Amino acid sequence: MEKMIRGNQYSQQAILVILDGWGVAPASKGNAVELAQKPFFDALKQKYPYTELCAHGQRVGLPVGQSGNSEAGHLNLGAGRIVYDDALAINKSIKNGKFFKNPIFLEGISHLKKYKSQVHVMGLVTEKDSAHSSPQHWLAMIDFLEMQGVKKVFLHLFTDGRDSAQYAAIKILKRLHDKINNHRFLKVYIASVIGRFYAMDRVKKWDNIKKAYDLLVYGRGLKVSNAQEAIVRAYNRKETDEFISPTVVVDSKKSPLGLIKENDLVFFMNLRSDRARELSKAFVQKDFNKRNPQSFKRGKRIPNLFFVALTDFGPDLDGIRIAYPSQNVQKTLPIVLSGLKQVYIAETEKYAHITFFFGGGHRRMMPNEKRIIIPSPDVRSYDLCPEMSANKICRKICQEILYNRPSFIALNFANTDMVGHTGNLKAAIKAVECVDNNLKKLVNLAQKEKYSIIITADHGNAEEMINLETGEIKTTHTINPVPFILVSSELKSIKLRNDGSLADVAPTILHLMGIKKPKEMSGKSLLKK
């Protein structure tokens, strides 16, 4: 292996620290990153090579102008190339008409007609395109159903409050009603409303998933006569969209309008797997309780349910139909480093990102690879515990450095993203300060042990928590760049490119480690020649 760079010796060991949701923006009253006391990060930025990376839109494989997200961020970071988002393929198919001829969709319609059953469309509803859902996909699905001669469809709305404003559901509902009213032959009924906190859990808080499942299958929840009433009542209870209690729409006889039953057809409109898997498991796994021993008692699986996932929600989902299979991303960083000691660590909230997504959607582990999951704190909202599990992650990775000396370590500090999503500025400031304290411990030890350390982020969030035009709390991701710091005593004088993106991080790591970049990685090292 080559071991020299501009006369300096390469480190054969590297650490990638991902500060989830830590973007770069001018100081403002809503910038938790700049309002926080973070002396160690600021000192590193001044002392070592620093640049900023694009983490949104087309340069990370997302639609033009779309905010970055953790899935796209980690995919690009690990793949060393732009990995195009599933939403782009779906958007293209809507434009060229292939969406309306999708063979999985058509198979579902055949099932529906054969059994004379009901069709349900469920998932997150958002103000605009987000990592988890797109309004145009919902509207296209309603068009598709009318084109197929379907007479009646039941919608089950998961309200947002994170990727959309906290009280956007009324506006989203109006847009949906405007579309519904344009259909002459298809009757569209909104059958239930529930916050994403329940229906889109990803940290095995099975009580939340139970509430969503019981709502959809048994009609258990607060009863209302229409969806607008569900949202207004939730706001009167001081619930933001994310936390709207399970609510079922009932008819004049107080019976649920549309429960999911035997022989029915279900379209799950979410895009990302991480927040769709748990609810999907409850619907499709035959031995759900055996496979998920800490979950709720489901009982028998709904017989002959035709369950369509818009994208690939991952393995072990029996009989699920995938409308748009994921692309196969080869030669990601973990694969290139196969055989070397690798460690990937995060707390529960970001474990899938540091493993599955960073690895290009591959679940298998490489030889000598180690994965460590630290449980996220069991709190309703992370502003109640802004330190989350950062201290435990830091302690664990320091032990790995001292006793196992991996060649490569990738870790994720979730704090600035997860606390940023709460909209609690004071808590987000504490989150930044907690991460800074742990960075100090980690970097100081890693330098003593001769590691090169790269500090970056997957997207922005905590640096823009107030909409400066309206003064409203902002809980969404941003389009801001993210920091990139190369901490290496031997490379303090190196210059970094200022036109980089997340796709350039893996090639930079390989450059530092003296390992040849595979041709599949189109990203380029950030180190100037």
N, C-alpha and C positions, 0 to 999 in steps of 0.2 A: 504493500500500500504506500501511496505517496504520503510523506509526512512533513512536507515543508510548504509554508505559505509565505511568500515575500521575505524569506530568510528566517521566519519564525517557525518553531516546531508546532505541529498540530497537536491538539489534545485528542486522545483516542476515546475520551469520555465526555459526554454532553448531557445537559439537563435542559428540558424545555418546560418553562413555567407559563401556564396559560391563566391569565387574570380574566376570568369570565365576566364580560360586561363592562370592561374598563376601557372607555374610549378617551379620545383627546379632543378637547374643545376649550374655547376661551373661558376664563373665570367668569362665573355668573352666580346669581342667587340660587340657581338650581343645579350647579355643578358640584356634586358631592366629592368628586375626585380632587378638585382644586380647593374646596372648602376644608378638606381633611388635613390633619397634620401627618404628613408622610415623609419625614426627613430622609429615611433610607432610600426610598425610590427616587426622590429628587436628587440625592447625592449620586446615585448610580447614573442617572440621566446626564448629569454634568461631567462625570468622570470617565465614562465609557462610551464607545460608539453607539449613537442613537439615531433612529429614523422613525418614520411613521408609515404604516401600511394601509392600503385600501381594504376594507372588510365588508363592503356592501355591493349590491347591484350586480352588473354583468361581470365584474372582475372576480366575483366569487360564485358565478354560475346562477345568479338570481335574476329575476326580471329587472328591467331598467328602473333605477331609483328605489328599489326595495331595500329596506333596512336589513342589515346582516342578522344572522341567527346562529345559534349554537351548532345546529346540525351542519349547515353549510360551512361555518367556520372551521369546525374540526375536520370535516371531509377535505377541505382545501389544505389545511395545515398538514394533514397526514399524507395526502395524495401527491403533493408537490406539483399540482396542476389545477386548472379550473375544472371542477366537477359540476356539471350542469344539473340544476334542480329538477326534480320530477315535474314541478309546476310548469316549467317551460315547455316540456313535451306535451302536457295536457292542453296548455294554452294554444300551442301550434295545432293540435288535433281539432280543437274547437273551430279555429279559423279555417282549416282546410276541409272540415266536415267529417273527418275520420272519427271524431268523438262519438258521433251519432250512429256510427256503424261498428263501434267497438264490440268484438265478438263476445266478450264476457257480459257486457250489458245486454246484448241480444239474447244470450243464453238465459239470463235472468228473466227477461220478458217471456220467453218460452215457458219457463217454470211457472211464472205468474199465471199465464193463460191456461196451462195444463191443469193447475190445481184450483183455479178460480179463487185465488187468495188475495192478500193485501200487499201493497208496496209501501215501504218506509224509507225515508231519506233522513239520515241523522248525522250530526257532527257540529263542529264549531262554526259559528256565524260571526263574521268580522266586518269592520268598516271597509277595509281594503285588503289587498293581497298580503298574506302573512306567511310565516313559516309553516303554520298548521292548516291553513284553509284559504280559499279564494272565493269571493262572492260570485265571480263569473262561472266557476265550476258548478255552484248551486243552481244558478239560473239556467245554465246549459243543461243540467240534469232534468230540470222541470220541463224545458223545451223537448228534450229527448222523450220523456214519458208521454207527453201529448202527441208527439209524432208517432209513437207506437200504439196509439189508440187507448192508452190507459185512461180510465174514467175518474179515478180517485187516488190520491196519494196523501200519506200522513208524514208531516215533518216533525222532527224532534230536535229542538234547538239547544245547543250548548252555548251559553252566553260567555263572552270573552272577558273584557276588563283588564287584560294584560297587553295583548298585541293591538288592542283598540283602547279608546278612552274608557274610563271606569264606568261611565253612564251612557254608553253609546247604543245600548240595546234597542231603545225606542226608535232611534233613527234607522238602525239596521232593519227593524221590523217593518217600518214604513216602506223602505225600499223593497223589501220582500213582498209586501202586500201590493205595491204598485205593479210588480211583475206578475203576481198571481192574478190580479184583476184583468190582465191582458189575455188570459187564456179562456177561450170560449167553451171548450169541451172537457177540459181537465179540471176537476174539483180538487183544490188544495186545502188541506186542513192542517193547522198547527196543533199537534196532539200533546206536546209536552215542552216544558222549558226547565233548564237546569244549568247552574253555573259550572264552568269548566273545572273548578276546584274539585268537584265530585266526579264528573264523568271522564275527566282526563288526568286522573292521578297517575303518577309514574314511580312512586316510591313505596308501593305496596301498602298503602293505607286502605286496606280492603273494605273498611266500613264505608268509605266514600264511594267506591265502585258498587258496593251493595245497594246504596241508595239510588244510584243511577240505574242499575239493573232492575231493581224492584219498581222503579218508576216506569221504565219502558215496557216491562213484561207484566207487571201486576197492577199498575196504576196507583202505586202507593206514593202519596205526597199531598201537598196542599191542593185544594180543588178550586178551579176558577172556570169562568165561562168562555174566556178567550185569552190569547197570548198577551195582549196589551195589559189586561188586568193582572196577569202574572207578574209582569215587570213593574208596574206601578205599585203593586202591593209590596214587592221586594224592596223598592226604593223607600217606601214608607217604613219598612223594617230596618232601614239604614244598611241594606245589603248592596254592595257594588255588583256589577255584572258577573264578576268572577265567582261570587259566593251566593248567587241566587239559589234559594232552597228548591229542592225537587218539587215541581208543580205540574199537575196533570190537568188538562183541559177536559171538561165533562160536558155532556149533552143536557138536554132539558130534564132527563130522568136521573141526572147525577152519575151517569155511567161514563167511564173514560171513552174518549172519541176513537182512539186507535191504539190498541195494545199490540205488541209484537207476538205473534202466535205461530203455531204449527203451519208449515207449508208457505209461510210468508217470504217475501223478498225484501232484503235490507241492503241499502247502499250506504256505506260509511264514508263520508266525504272528506275526512281528515287526510292530510298529506304526510305527516310525519309519524313514524312508527312509535316513538318513545311514549307519547301520550295517548296512543290508540290501542296498545297491546293488551293492557289489563282488561279493559271493557270487552275487547274482542275475544279474549280467552274465555270470559264468562259466557259468551254466546256460543262459541264453536268447539271448545274442548270437551271431548266425551268424558274424560276422567279429570275434570277440572279440579275437584277437591283433592284428589290424590297428587296431582302435579303441583298444586298450590296449597300446601297443608295449613298455612297460616291465614287462608282466605275465609270467606263466608260460606255457609252451607247453601249451595245453589240448588241441589236436587238434580233431577234429570235434565239433560240438554233438550232444548226445544226441538222436536222432531222435524226433520226435512226442511230446515231453514236454509234458504239460499242467501248466503252472506257475502256481499261483494265489498272488498277493500279497494279504494281508489288507487292506492299504491301498495308496495310491499311492506307489510307490517312485521316481517320477520318469520323465523321458524316456529314450529310446534303449534301452529294454528290449523287444526284439522279441517280440511275441506274448504278452507276459505278461498274465495276466488279473487285473483289480483288483476285489476283492470289494466294497470300500467306497471309492469315489472321493473325493478331497479336495474340500472346499468351495472356491469361487472367492472369494478375498478381494480386493476392489477398493479403490482410493483409499488405498493404504498410503502411508507417508511418502515413500518414493522416487518413487512415482507423482505425488504432490502437488508434489514439488520438481522434477519433470521440467523440463529446460531449464536449470536452475541447475547449476553445477559441484558434483558430489557425489563423495565418495571413501569407499569401504568397505574396511576393511583388517582382517585377522586372520591368524593362522598357520593351518597346514593343519587342525589339530584343530577349529577353530571357523569356518573359512571358509564352510562351508555355512550356518551360523547367521547370520553377519553379512550374507550376500547372499540366499540362497534363502529362509530362514525369515523374516528381517527384512523381506524384500520381499513377504511374504504367500504364498509358494510360487510366485512368478513368477521364471523364470530369465532373462527378457529384461532387458537393460540399458536404462535411460532415456537420452535424449539428454544428453550431457555428464557421464554417470556413468562413474566409474573404479573398478575393483575390483583390489585388490592382495592377493596371497597370499604370505605369508612361510613357507617350509618349517619345519615343526616339527622339533626335533632328533631324530636317528635313534638313539633309546635304547629299551631294552625297557620301561622304566618311568620316568615323569617325575620321580620322587623322586631319580633319578640326575642330573637336570638341572633343578632347580626354577626356574631363571630362564627356561627354555624359550626362546622367541624374542622375549620382551618388549623386550629392548634393541634388536633390529633393527626391530621394529614402531615403537618410539618414534623412532628415527633417521629412518625412512622417512616417518613422518607429519610430523615437523618439517620435512623437506625439502619436502613438499607444501605446508605452510603458508607457508613462505618463498618458494617459487618459483611455485606455482600458485594459491595463495589460493582454495581451494574455498569455496563458500557453506556447505556442510554436510559434516561428516566424522563417520563412525561407526566406532569401532574396538573391538576385543575383546581384552582381556588374559585369556588362558586359564588362567593359572598356578594361581589358588586353587581352581579346579574340578579340573583335571587332576591336580595334585599332591595335592589333598584326597582324590581317589579312591584314591590309593595307600595311605592309612592311615598314612603316615609323617609324624608331627607335626612333627619337626624340619625336615624338608624343606618342609612347608607353611608354617612360620614364615618360612623363607628366601624362599619364593614371595611371601608378603605383602610382605616387605621389598623385594624386587626390584621389585614393582609400585609400591610407594610411591616408590622412587627415580625410576622412569620417569614417574610422575605429576608429580613435581616439575619435571622437565625439560620435559615437554609443557605443563603448565598455565602455567608461567612464560612460555614462548614465546608460547603462544596468547593470554595476556592482553596481552602487548606488541603483538600483532597485532590486538587489539580483537575477539577472539572471546568469546562466552559459552560456558561449558563446563558441561555436565551430567555428573555422575559418579553412576552407579548400578550395579545388578547384575541378572542375570536370575533368580537363585535363590541359596539358601544352600548351603554345603557345608563350607568350611574352618573355620567358626566353631563346629563341633560334630563333632569327630573322635573323641570318646570317648563311649560310652554311659554317662552318669553313674550310671545305676541298676545296670548290670552290670559296668562297668569295661572292657567289650570295645571293641576298635577299631571305629570307625564309618566306613564309606567311602561312605555314601549321601548323597543330597541331603537337605535339611531343609525344615521348614515355617516357618522363621524369616523375618521381614521383611528387606528389603534397604535399603541407604542410598540417599539421594537428596540430592546437594549441587548447588546452583546457584552457580557461580563467575562472578560478574560484578561488577566494581567499581561499575558504575552502579546495581546492584540489590541492594546489600548490606542495605538496610533492608526489602526486600520480605518479606512473610509467606507461608509455604507451608501448604497444606492438610495435615492429619494423617490423612486418611482415604483416601489414594490407593492406586492399584495400578499395575502395569506399563502398563495400558491408558491411563493418563493422561500418559505420557511424550511420545508423539508430539504430542498437542495442546499440551503445554507448549512443545515445540520450535517449533511453528508460531506460538504466541503470542509467543515471544521474537523470532522472525524477522519478525513483522508480517504473516504470511500467514494468510488465512482458513481455518479448519478445515472440511473437507468434511462433509456431513451423515452420511456413512457412519461417521465416527469418533464413537462414542458416549462415548469418554473425555473428560475435562474437564481443562483446564489446572490445574496445581497451584498457580499463582500466585493468591493471594487477591485478590479485587476490593476 
